[in-house]
């Protein structure tokens, strides 16, 4: 499951005091949103920003829901929008262990997030093609060259963090891979400082990448694992960002590995950049919980047995996550999505269950 906006454990939880523990069932992939503030969209307001955005709305059960997305309106525009990105590799030190995403830069840049690849909706970047398919009702006939691309990132210097002994647990996944479980509350404090210090442009999307570092909540390493989140922050113009882990294959079920978390977060950033797009409250497809009232296109997929699919580029084979479309949240029938699906790869076959 995902967490409520801004949720996290309080700093200085008990953690595992650096002990190494064999773990199994509690490594469950999930996601959240986090806006460090002070002018945060968790207040359900939309600030002006350097990002190119467009506004739309839909009506369900006599209530009108308004949303803002990155790019231009696919119902009326055939424009290609391109947003610049910057990659910050992260290094986490815990006791004598180091978990570093440095060395992943080339593989990350050669992933389908940036490499043009052929899909049913066309040939392009993964997130752009998912967006085209989401609004296929218009793209197929009147806005055929519509795209929302993210530029191959400029790689910045890595940022290193030493995790306090009370805020982490070293663990071994069932496949034998060593992972680091970190208190999410502690990391949110560091993240706020990082975003403030870097002074990213409001028109740029910073991408923060960790390797086999996952986050627990409620001061409990067994309440794991948050793999990523996105959010907005700042005063005046709102700035946005996306953070994710890069999991090694075999740690999680459902095919979750490599770019799965970042594809989840960038897709959500594109559809809900300020985490402020409110929709009818929906249940996750597994029926386990009344889940969210946000237009977060990755979250409906995370409870499914199969979440990802394979895409091959010059960099090898990657595993992006399927993404829900606006039709799933808005209960459009027929769906706007290509081939009347309710998600890009078609893992969702009907609209959300309202709760």
C-alpha positions in Angstrom: 0.0 0.0 0.0 1.0 3.6 -0.3 1.0 6.2 2.5 -0.9 9.4 3.0 0.6 12.6 1.7 3.6 13.6 3.7 3.5 10.5 5.9 6.5 8.9 7.5 8.0 7.7 10.7 9.3 10.2 13.2 13.0 10.5 13.2 15.2 8.4 15.4 13.2 5.3 15.4 14.5 2.1 17.0 15.7 0.6 13.8 17.8 -2.5 13.8 20.9 -1.0 15.3 22.8 -2.1 12.2 22.2 -5.8 12.7 22.0 -8.1 9.7 18.7 -10.0 9.5 17.4 -12.5 7.0 14.0 -11.0 5.9 11.3 -12.4 3.7 7.6 -11.6 3.6 7.8 -8.0 4.8 9.6 -6.7 1.7 6.5 -5.4 -0.1 6.8 -2.6 -2.7 4.8 0.5 -2.1 5.0 4.2 -2.7 3.9 7.6 -1.3 3.9 11.3 -1.9 5.9 13.8 0.1 6.0 17.6 -0.2 8.6 19.1 2.0 7.0 22.6 2.0 6.6 25.3 3.0 4.2 26.1 0.2 3.1 22.5 -0.3 0.4 21.2 -2.6 -0.8 18.8 0.2 -2.8 21.9 1.1 -4.7 21.2 -2.1 -3.7 24.4 -3.7 -1.8 24.9 -7.0 1.1 27.3 -7.2 2.5 28.8 -10.3 5.6 27.1 -11.6 8.1 27.0 -14.4 6.7 23.7 -15.5 4.5 23.7 -18.7 1.1 22.5 -17.5 -2.5 22.3 -18.7 -5.8 22.1 -16.8 -8.7 19.8 -17.4 -11.8 18.5 -15.5 -14.4 15.8 -15.4 -17.7 15.3 -13.7 -18.6 12.2 -11.7 -21.8 11.8 -9.6 -22.6 15.5 -10.1 -19.2 16.6 -8.7 -16.7 18.3 -10.9 -13.0 17.3 -10.4 -10.3 19.6 -11.7 -6.8 18.5 -12.5 -3.5 19.9 -13.8 -0.9 17.9 -15.8 2.5 18.4 -17.3 2.5 19.3 -21.0 -0.2 20.7 -23.2 -3.8 19.7 -23.6 -3.9 16.5 -25.7 -7.4 17.3 -26.8 -6.3 20.4 -28.7 -2.5 20.4 -29.0 -0.1 18.4 -31.1 2.9 20.0 -29.5 5.9 18.2 -28.1 6.7 19.3 -24.5 10.2 18.7 -23.2 11.1 19.0 -19.6 14.8 19.1 -18.5 16.0 16.7 -15.8 18.9 16.4 -13.5 20.1 13.1 -11.9 21.4 13.1 -8.3 23.0 9.7 -7.5 22.7 8.9 -3.8 25.1 7.1 -1.5 23.9 5.7 1.9 26.4 4.6 4.5 25.2 2.3 7.3 27.9 1.0 9.7 30.5 -0.6 7.5 28.2 -1.0 4.6 27.8 1.4 1.6 24.9 1.4 -0.9 25.7 3.6 -3.8 23.8 4.4 -7.1 27.0 5.8 -8.7 27.7 3.5 -11.6 24.1 3.3 -12.6 24.1 6.6 -14.5 24.6 5.1 -17.9 22.1 2.3 -17.5 19.6 4.8 -16.1 20.1 7.2 -19.1 19.7 4.3 -21.5 16.4 3.1 -20.0 13.1 3.5 -21.7 12.4 6.6 -19.6 14.7 8.4 -22.0 15.4 6.1 -25.0 12.9 6.1 -27.8 11.2 2.6 -28.0 8.3 1.2 -30.1 4.9 0.8 -28.3 1.4 0.3 -29.6 0.8 4.1 -29.2 3.9 5.0 -31.2 7.7 5.2 -30.9 9.0 7.4 -28.1 9.9 7.6 -24.4 7.9 5.4 -22.1 6.2 8.2 -20.1 5.3 10.1 -23.2 3.8 7.0 -24.9 1.8 6.2 -21.7 0.5 9.8 -21.8 -0.4 9.5 -25.5 -2.2 6.2 -24.9 -4.0 7.7 -21.9 -5.7 10.3 -24.1 -5.9 8.2 -27.3 -9.4 9.3 -27.9 -7.9 12.6 -29.1 -4.3 11.6 -30.1 -5.4 8.9 -32.6 -7.3 11.4 -34.8 -6.6 15.1 -34.1 -3.3 15.5 -32.1 -1.2 12.7 -33.5 2.2 14.3 -32.8 1.4 15.0 -29.1 4.3 14.2 -26.8 5.5 14.9 -23.3 9.2 14.1 -23.1 11.8 14.3 -20.3 15.3 15.1 -21.4 18.2 12.8 -20.7 19.4 14.0 -17.4 22.4 16.0 -16.6 24.3 14.0 -13.9 25.2 16.0 -10.8 27.7 15.1 -8.1 26.6 12.3 -5.9 25.3 13.0 -2.4 26.4 10.8 0.5 24.5 10.2 3.8 25.5 8.4 6.9 22.4 6.8 8.5 22.3 6.9 12.3 22.5 3.5 13.9 18.9 3.9 15.3 17.5 4.6 11.9 18.4 1.6 9.8 18.4 -2.1 9.5 20.7 -4.1 7.3 18.9 -7.1 5.8 19.3 -9.9 3.3 16.4 -10.4 0.8 15.1 -13.9 0.1 17.3 -14.0 -3.1 20.4 -13.3 -1.1 20.9 -9.7 -2.0 21.9 -7.3 0.8 19.6 -4.3 1.2 19.4 -1.3 3.5 16.1 -0.5 5.3 16.0 3.2 6.4 13.6 5.1 8.6 11.5 7.2 6.2 11.2 10.1 8.7 14.9 10.4 9.0 15.3 10.5 5.2 12.6 13.1 4.7 14.5 15.5 6.9 17.7 14.9 4.8 15.7 15.3 1.6 14.3 18.6 2.6 17.8 19.9 3.2 19.1 18.5 -0.2 16.3 20.1 -2.2 16.8 23.4 -0.5 20.5 23.4 -0.9 20.6 22.4 -4.6 18.3 25.3 -5.7 16.9 23.4 -8.7 15.0 25.4 -11.3 11.2 25.2 -11.1 11.2 24.2 -14.8 13.5 21.2 -14.1 12.6 17.8 -12.8 15.3 16.5 -10.3 15.5 12.7 -10.2 17.1 11.3 -7.0 18.2 7.7 -7.3 19.2 5.2 -4.6 20.4 1.6 -5.0 18.7 -1.2 -2.9 17.8 1.3 -0.2 14.2 1.0 0.9 12.2 2.9 3.6 10.2 1.7 6.5 7.5 3.6 8.5 6.1 3.7 12.0 9.6 3.2 13.4 9.3 -0.5 12.4 11.7 -2.1 9.8 9.0 -4.7 9.2 6.7 -2.0 8.0 8.5 -1.9 4.7 9.2 -1.0 1.9 8.6 2.5 0.4 10.4 2.5 -3.0 9.7 6.0 -4.1 7.7 9.2 -4.0 7.3 12.5 -5.7 6.2 15.9 -4.5 6.4 19.7 -4.7 8.0 22.3 -2.5 9.1 25.9 -2.3 7.7 29.4 -2.0 6.4 31.3 -4.9 6.8 29.0 -7.9 6.4 25.4 -6.9 9.3 23.1 -7.6 8.8 19.4 -8.2 11.0 16.3 -7.9 10.9 12.5 -8.0 12.9 10.1 -5.8 13.2 6.3 -6.2 15.1 3.3 -5.4 16.7 1.1 -8.1 16.0 -2.5 -6.9 18.1 -5.5 -8.0 16.1 -8.2 -9.7 14.5 -10.8 -7.5 14.1 -8.8 -4.3 10.4 -8.1 -4.9 7.7 -10.0 -6.6 5.6 -8.7 -9.6 8.7 -8.1 -11.7 9.6 -5.0 -9.7 13.2 -4.1 -10.4 15.5 -1.4 -12.0 13.3 1.5 -13.3 10.0 0.2 -12.0 9.9 2.7 -9.1 11.1 5.7 -11.1 8.7 4.9 -14.0 5.9 4.8 -11.3 7.0 8.2 -9.9 7.6 10.0 -13.1 4.3 8.9 -14.5 2.6 10.2 -11.3 4.6 13.5 -11.6 3.4 13.9 -15.2 -0.3 13.4 -14.2 -0.2 15.0 -10.8 2.9 17.2 -10.5 1.8 19.0 -7.3 0.0 16.0 -5.7 -3.1 18.1 -5.7 -5.3 16.5 -8.3 -8.3 15.2 -6.3 -10.5 12.5 -7.8 -13.3 10.3 -6.4 -11.9 8.3 -3.5 -10.9 4.9 -4.9 -10.2 1.4 -3.7 -7.1 -0.5 -4.7 -7.9 -3.2 -7.3 -7.1 -5.9 -4.8 -10.0 -4.6 -2.7 -7.9 -4.5 0.5 -8.4 -0.9 1.4 -10.1 2.4 0.6 -7.0 3.9 -0.7 -6.7 7.4 -2.0 -8.5 10.5 -3.5 -5.5 11.5 -5.6 -4.9 11.1 -9.3 -1.7 9.0 -8.7 -1.5 6.7 -11.8 1.1 4.3 -10.4 -0.6 3.4 -7.1 -3.6 1.4 -8.5 -1.1 -1.0 -10.1 1.1 -1.7 -7.1 -1.3 -4.2 -5.4 -1.6 -6.3 -8.6 0.3 -9.7 -8.8 1.9 -8.5 -12.1 2.9 -4.9 -12.2 5.6 -4.5 -14.8 6.5 -5.5 -18.3 9.8 -5.9 -20.2 11.1 -3.2 -22.5 14.5 -3.6 -24.3 16.6 -0.6 -25.3 20.3 -0.2 -26.1 20.9 -0.4 -22.4 19.4 -3.9 -22.0 16.1 -5.1 -20.7 14.1 -2.9 -18.2 10.9 -3.3 -16.2 8.7 -0.2 -16.2 5.4 -0.4 -14.3 2.0 -0.3 -15.9 0.2 3.1 -15.3 -3.5 3.8 -14.9 -5.1 6.4 -17.1 -7.5 9.3 -16.4 -10.4 7.1 -17.5 -9.9 4.7 -14.6 -10.3 7.5 -12.1 -13.0 9.4 -14.0 -15.1 6.3 -14.9 -15.1 7.2 -18.6 -17.0 4.6 -20.6 -15.8 3.9 -23.2 -12.3 4.6 -21.9 -10.2 7.4 -23.5 -7.3 4.9 -23.3 -6.0 3.2 -26.4 -8.0 0.0 -27.2 -10.5 1.0 -24.5 -8.0 -0.1 -21.8 -7.9 1.5 -18.4 -4.1 1.4 -18.1 -1.2 1.6 -20.5 -0.4 -2.1 -20.6 -4.0 -3.1 -19.9 -3.6 -4.7 -16.4 -6.6 -2.6 -15.4 -9.7 -3.6 -17.3 -12.5 -1.6 -15.7 -12.8 1.7 -13.8 -12.0 2.1 -10.2 -14.2 1.0 -7.3 -15.4 4.0 -5.4 -15.2 3.8 -1.7 
